[in-house]
Amino acid sequence: MTWRMNSLRFRIALSADAFLQYYRGSASVVIVQGEDGRRIQLPAASLRPYLLRDGINGHFELLLDDNNKLLQIRRL
């Protein structure tokens, strides 16, 4: 079985106050736009490691399997 990874890059600027709704459970996904123009829906929990005092800001890359299942998110 051949297994390969796909990647998508995106930028995000989400304030800590805006991310608070994800902690409260009123929202479970974050939707961002990839550099290629595609809309990407991510589980909010996958971004928690990147939450700082001022929110989540930066340039990220998603690594996906052949079925577009999220394997990893990393800050670039």
Buried (B, 14 or more C-beta within 10 A) or exposed (E): EEEEEEEBEBEBEBEEEEBEEBEEEEBEEBEBEBEEEEEBEBEBEBBEEBBEEEBBEEEBBBEBEEEEEBEEBEEE
